[in-house]
Amino acid sequence: MDRIAPTSDLAFKKVLASEENKDILAGLIWDFFEVKAEDIVIEKPYSIAICKELVENYEVAKLRQTLKDVAASFKAADFVSEVQVRKALYYEERSLYYPFERFVQNYSKAGEIKTDEDGNPIRYSTLRPVYSLNILDHSLFGEDKDALRIFELYDPKRGKRFKKDLLRIGFFELTKGNIETANQRHWRKYFKSGKADEGAPPYIKKASKIVEYINLNEEERFVISAMERLEANDEAERAYYIAESRAKGREQGMAEGERKKAIEMAKKMMLKNKPVNEIMEFTELSEDEIKKIVL
């Protein structure tokens, strides 16, 4: 392969959450929200040494959590971003959880509290705007062709927005072609192929170079190979379960023992954020049955 997938966990974190790549993150924020991100501070920056240590200690779940998303703050606001390649259970709820969690985390933040005329702390004064961008390689909003949707606090009955711009949650669907700006089109090409056109801005060209396999160091190649092996093992385990389940033949439902095995398999897949349609296919449980499973 000449490039690692830009939507892979490692590539997403390396490109957008590395100290040396803050210009790429600033470009992404501007291109989708038209907000100038100055003095960016990245939370939990990308560290291949930490990733390698987790792989060597067989802490796969923790590794996936480490690479899961991007969080940063800058002078005017906070920013969170996540990439989701396949559909997942309760994704809509999750897409709201992270920006709202980020918003309330700033409540009564030490060192930033303003005071009133009497010197009393105004604890809500530390709450800041939050911008969230979810990059999806599947359709979340049906068959329309608009690639980008950005939701704000809004009163649809009266056509009025909230007085302050405190929360904006964006969804960029790579499967759709109706794109508003040239730079957003360049981002779509990058996320789909890892490549950048000649006319792309410098920060997207830089991102394209970063995901070239030849530019990865030895530790990064080790982690990528390990993650690929883990994914292959997951696929083999699911394939074995399907073959075993089908061999027993279940025309009118499943026996209790088989059902318990299916539920255990579903739990494992849910912990790995596997899409619901894939869980249904491999376990033969219904969507309702899967949603009732308690992890």
Secondary structure as GFF3:
##gff-version 3
##sequence-region A 1 295
A	DSSP	alpha_helix	9	16	.	.	.	ID=ss1
A	DSSP	three_ten_helix	19	21	.	.	.	ID=ss2
A	DSSP	alpha_helix	22	33	.	.	.	ID=ss3
A	DSSP	beta_strand	41	43	.	.	.	ID=ss4
A	DSSP	alpha_helix	48	56	.	.	.	ID=ss5
A	DSSP	alpha_helix	60	66	.	.	.	ID=ss6
A	DSSP	beta_strand	69	73	.	.	.	ID=ss7
A	DSSP	beta_strand	78	84	.	.	.	ID=ss8
A	DSSP	alpha_helix	91	105	.	.	.	ID=ss9
A	DSSP	beta_strand	114	115	.	.	.	ID=ss10
A	DSSP	beta_strand	121	122	.	.	.	ID=ss11
A	DSSP	three_ten_helix	123	126	.	.	.	ID=ss12
A	DSSP	beta_strand	130	136	.	.	.	ID=ss13
A	DSSP	beta_strand	148	152	.	.	.	ID=ss14
A	DSSP	beta_strand	154	155	.	.	.	ID=ss15
A	DSSP	beta_strand	160	161	.	.	.	ID=ss16
A	DSSP	beta_strand	167	173	.	.	.	ID=ss17
A	DSSP	alpha_helix	182	193	.	.	.	ID=ss18
A	DSSP	alpha_helix	202	210	.	.	.	ID=ss19
A	DSSP	three_ten_helix	213	215	.	.	.	ID=ss20
A	DSSP	alpha_helix	218	248	.	.	.	ID=ss21
A	DSSP	alpha_helix	256	271	.	.	.	ID=ss22
A	DSSP	alpha_helix	276	283	.	.	.	ID=ss23
A	DSSP	alpha_helix	287	291	.	.	.	ID=ss24
###
